[in-house]
C-alpha cells in the first residue's frame, strides 16, 4: 500500500471516529493535507512529517483552534488557519 493510500485510510478512520481535524497545504507541493487537532487542554502537537502527496519532509505545529504552522527547514514559516470538522 502506498503512503497516500495509508494516509487516506487513516483520515477516513479519524473522520468516522469523530476526531477533530485541521487542514493545511504542504509547504513543498501545495496539496491539501489534514491532520489531527489536539484537544484544547493540551499543548500544541508538533512533529516532523512526510507529505502523503510528494513525500517531502516538513515540520508542523498544530494548535487546538486548527491553526497549523509548517516549515521546510529553509527558515520560511507557513501558517494556515483552515479548520476542518
N, CA, C and O of each residue as an XYZ file, in Angstrom:
340
protein
N       0.850     -1.181      0.000
C       0.000      0.000      0.000
C       0.894      1.242      0.000
O       1.925      1.260      0.672
N       0.515      2.256     -0.731
C       1.322      3.471     -0.828
C       1.084      4.387      0.373
O       0.106      4.240      1.107
N       1.993      5.323      0.551
C       1.859      6.302      1.620
C       0.538      7.067      1.482
O      -0.151      7.293      2.477
N       0.182      7.465      0.261
C      -1.059      8.206      0.040
C      -2.272      7.350      0.410
O      -3.214      7.855      1.021
N      -2.265      6.095      0.060
C      -3.383      5.213      0.408
C      -3.479      5.020      1.922
O      -4.575      5.022      2.481
N      -2.339      4.855      2.580
C      -2.326      4.742      4.044
C      -2.906      6.001      4.682
O      -3.720      5.927      5.603
N      -2.476      7.155      4.179
C      -2.958      8.443      4.691
C      -4.471      8.560      4.498
O      -5.185      8.929      5.430
N      -4.957      8.252      3.313
C      -6.390      8.366      3.031
C      -7.208      7.442      3.930
O      -8.276      7.830      4.404
N      -6.726      6.239      4.167
C      -7.414      5.298      5.049
C      -7.403      5.823      6.490
O      -8.417      5.747      7.183
N      -6.264      6.354      6.940
C      -6.139      6.875      8.290
C      -7.085      8.060      8.515
O      -7.755      8.132      9.546
N      -7.141      8.986      7.555
C      -8.035     10.151      7.664
C      -9.488      9.706      7.664
O     -10.287     10.239      8.434
N      -9.851      8.750      6.829
C     -11.228      8.243      6.803
C     -11.601      7.653      8.163
O     -12.710      7.878      8.648
N     -10.693      6.906      8.781
C     -10.949      6.339     10.102
C     -11.075      7.430     11.163
O     -11.930      7.339     12.043
N     -10.229      8.461     11.086
C     -10.298      9.573     12.044
C     -11.625     10.312     11.911
O     -12.247     10.660     12.914
N     -12.059     10.551     10.675
C     -13.357     11.212     10.454
C     -14.497     10.357     11.006
O     -15.388     10.862     11.691
N     -14.461      9.062     10.702
C     -15.518      8.156     11.159
C     -15.597      8.119     12.687
O     -16.676      7.935     13.251
N     -14.470      8.293     13.342
C     -14.426      8.296     14.801
C     -14.763      9.666     15.393
O     -14.816      9.816     16.613
N     -14.991     10.666     14.534
C     -15.344     11.996     15.011
C     -14.174     12.795     15.556
O     -14.375     13.748     16.310
N     -12.959     12.427     15.190
C     -11.765     13.136     15.667
C     -11.690     14.521     15.027
O     -11.978     14.652     13.837
N     -11.312     15.560     15.779
C     -11.183     16.905     15.205
C      -9.948     16.976     14.300
O      -8.861     16.537     14.677
N     -10.134     17.531     13.109
C      -9.057     17.629     12.124
C      -8.773     19.082     11.775
O      -9.645     19.944     11.884
N      -7.555     19.336     11.358
C      -7.149     20.645     10.843
C      -6.576     20.421      9.455
O      -5.931     19.404      9.201
N      -6.808     21.360      8.567
C      -6.295     21.251      7.213
C      -5.215     22.278      6.953
O      -5.247     23.382      7.496
N      -4.253     21.904      6.114
C      -3.207     22.832      5.703
C      -2.656     22.387      4.367
O      -2.961     21.289      3.902
N      -1.854     23.223      3.748
C      -1.229     22.897      2.472
C       0.216     22.487      2.693
O       0.918     23.087      3.507
N       0.659     21.471      1.973
C       2.058     21.063      2.050
C       2.937     22.241      1.634
O       2.679     22.850      0.596
N       3.955     22.576      2.401
C       4.822     23.700      2.042
C       5.699     23.400      0.823
O       6.325     24.312      0.283
N       5.756     22.155      0.384
C       6.550     21.796     -0.799
C       5.698     21.794     -2.068
O       6.025     22.472     -3.042
N       4.601     21.028     -2.052
C       3.822     20.831     -3.291
C       2.492     21.573     -3.300
O       1.870     21.696     -4.355
N       2.040     22.075     -2.143
C       0.798     22.829     -2.076
C      -0.464     21.988     -1.977
O      -1.562     22.540     -1.915
N      -0.335     20.664     -1.960
C      -1.512     19.800     -1.850
C      -2.129     19.909     -0.449
O      -1.431     20.158      0.533
N      -3.436     19.719     -0.383
C      -4.153     19.772      0.886
C      -3.839     18.535      1.726
O      -3.800     17.415      1.216
N      -3.617     18.760      3.023
C      -3.348     17.695      3.983
C      -4.229     17.953      5.195
O      -4.447     19.102      5.581
N      -4.730     16.890      5.788
C      -5.453     17.002      7.046
C      -4.657     16.296      8.129
O      -3.945     15.328      7.865
N      -4.787     16.791      9.346
C      -4.086     16.217     10.488
C      -4.963     16.360     11.719
O      -5.896     17.162     11.735
N      -4.667     15.588     12.742
C      -5.432     15.689     13.985
C      -5.168     17.016     14.681
O      -4.063     17.557     14.633
N      -6.213     17.526     15.330
C      -6.066     18.697     16.198
C      -5.995     18.206     17.632
O      -6.705     17.271     18.000
N      -5.153     18.820     18.443
C      -5.139     18.457     19.866
C      -6.372     19.017     20.568
O      -6.993     19.966     20.090
N      -6.716     18.425     21.694
C      -7.828     18.968     22.469
C      -7.369     20.278     23.119
O      -6.171     20.492     23.302
N      -8.313     21.151     23.465
C      -7.960     22.472     23.994
C      -7.145     22.459     25.286
O      -6.481     23.446     25.603
N      -7.183     21.370     26.028
C      -6.499     21.334     27.316
C      -5.069     20.803     27.243
O      -4.452     20.572     28.282
N      -4.536     20.607     26.054
C      -3.157     20.117     25.914
C      -2.334     21.091     25.065
O      -2.872     21.958     24.376
N      -1.038     20.921     25.140
C      -0.118     21.736     24.342
C      -0.298     21.431     22.854
O      -0.819     20.373     22.501
N       0.126     22.343     21.983
C       0.065     22.056     20.540
C       0.874     20.805     20.201
O       1.859     20.483     20.864
N       0.430     20.107     19.146
C       1.178     18.968     18.621
C       2.290     19.490     17.726
O       2.086     20.461     16.997
N       3.452     18.874     17.766
C       4.486     19.186     16.785
C       5.103     17.880     16.306
O       5.230     16.922     17.068
N       5.483     17.854     15.038
C       6.085     16.634     14.504
C       6.782     16.906     13.173
O       6.449     17.837     12.440
N       7.749     16.063     12.901
C       8.356     16.005     11.582
C       7.494     15.036     10.799
O       7.292     13.901     11.230
N       6.988     15.458      9.670
C       6.022     14.645      8.938
C       6.366     14.584      7.457
O       7.105     15.424      6.944
N       5.832     13.598      6.787
C       6.039     13.401      5.360
C       4.741     13.693      4.633
O       3.688     13.185      5.019
N       4.799     14.495      3.596
C       3.614     14.774      2.788
C       3.196     13.481      2.082
O       4.024     12.831      1.444
N       1.920     13.106      2.191
C       1.477     11.889      1.521
C       1.417     12.031      0.005
O       1.314     11.032     -0.706
N       1.480     13.264     -0.496
C       1.395     13.508     -1.938
C       2.773     13.533     -2.603
O       3.005     12.823     -3.582
N       3.691     14.354     -2.067
C       5.013     14.496     -2.698
C       6.118     13.763     -1.942
O       7.242     13.653     -2.433
N       5.801     13.260     -0.747
C       6.715     12.503      0.103
C       7.934     13.300      0.566
O       8.978     12.723      0.869
N       7.799     14.635      0.622
C       8.844     15.500      1.160
C       8.594     15.727      2.651
O       7.449     15.768      3.101
N       9.675     15.873      3.402
C       9.568     16.119      4.840
C       9.300     17.589      5.147
O       9.785     18.485      4.456
N       8.520     17.814      6.196
C       8.346     19.154      6.744
C       8.004     19.028      8.219
O       7.556     17.978      8.680
N       8.221     20.111      8.951
C       7.913     20.166     10.383
C       6.597     20.901     10.532
O       6.385     21.923      9.879
N       5.699     20.397     11.390
C       4.416     21.064     11.602
C       4.130     21.211     13.084
O       4.550     20.396     13.905
N       3.399     22.278     13.405
C       2.872     22.514     14.747
C       1.379     22.750     14.566
O       0.970     23.567     13.741
N       0.557     22.024     15.348
C      -0.898     22.105     15.219
C      -1.488     22.524     16.556
O      -1.221     21.900     17.583
N      -2.299     23.594     16.543
C      -2.971     24.085     17.740
C      -4.406     23.578     17.776
O      -4.947     23.150     16.756
N      -5.013     23.628     18.945
C      -6.379     23.129     19.117
C      -7.415     23.940     18.330
O      -8.492     23.424     18.031
N      -7.113     25.186     17.992
C      -8.046     26.000     17.216
C      -7.959     25.719     15.716
O      -8.667     26.349     14.930
N      -7.098     24.777     15.308
C      -6.975     24.420     13.903
C      -5.849     25.114     13.174
O      -5.603     24.835     12.001
N      -5.162     26.013     13.849
C      -4.024     26.693     13.215
C      -2.880     25.700     13.036
O      -2.569     24.925     13.941
N      -2.262     25.732     11.865
C      -1.130     24.853     11.568
C       0.010     25.705     11.022
O      -0.183     26.487     10.092
N       1.195     25.551     11.601
C       2.403     26.193     11.084
C       3.319     25.104     10.568
O       3.494     24.064     11.202
N       3.908     25.360      9.396
C       4.850     24.399      8.822
C       6.129     25.115      8.417
O       6.132     26.318      8.158
N       7.205     24.356      8.369
C       8.462     24.861      7.834
C       9.174     23.712      7.138
O       9.019     22.548      7.508
N       9.952     24.057      6.129
C      10.661     23.046      5.355
C      12.124     22.955      5.764
O      12.873     22.147      5.215
N      12.530     23.764      6.711
C      13.921     23.772      7.115
C      14.711     24.871      6.437
O      15.891     25.058      6.732
N      14.077     25.602      5.529
C      14.749     26.710      4.855
C      14.594     28.008      5.627
O      15.163     29.036      5.259
N      13.810     27.951      6.710
C      13.577     29.142      7.506
C      12.227     29.784      7.232
O      11.748     30.581      8.039
N      11.605     29.450      6.102
C      10.292     30.013      5.776
C       9.222     29.311      6.610
O       9.190     28.082      6.671
N       8.353     30.079      7.248
C       7.268     29.524      8.053
C       5.960     29.813      7.346
O       5.693     30.943      6.936
N       5.151     28.781      7.211
C       3.846     28.891      6.558
C       2.787     28.643      7.618
O       2.904     27.701      8.402
N       1.742     29.488      7.650
C       0.680     29.352      8.636
C      -0.644     29.202      7.903
O      -0.931     29.937      6.958
N      -1.446     28.244      8.349
C      -2.772     28.009      7.804
C      -3.791     28.183      8.907
O      -3.583     27.718     10.028
N      -4.886     28.846      8.603
C      -5.969     28.985      9.572
C      -7.146     28.099      9.177
O      -8.184     28.119      9.838
N      -6.997     27.330      8.118
C      -8.082     26.470      7.632
C      -8.430     25.443      8.701
O      -7.554     24.751      9.220
N      -9.703     25.353      9.022
C     -10.139     24.395     10.024
C     -11.106     23.429      9.371
O     -12.039     23.840      8.681
N     -10.880     22.154      9.589
C     -11.747     21.103      9.066
C     -12.465     20.470     10.231
O     -11.917     20.372     11.329
N     -13.689     20.041      9.997
C     -14.501     19.413     11.066
C     -13.681     18.576     11.879
O     -14.172     17.963     12.827
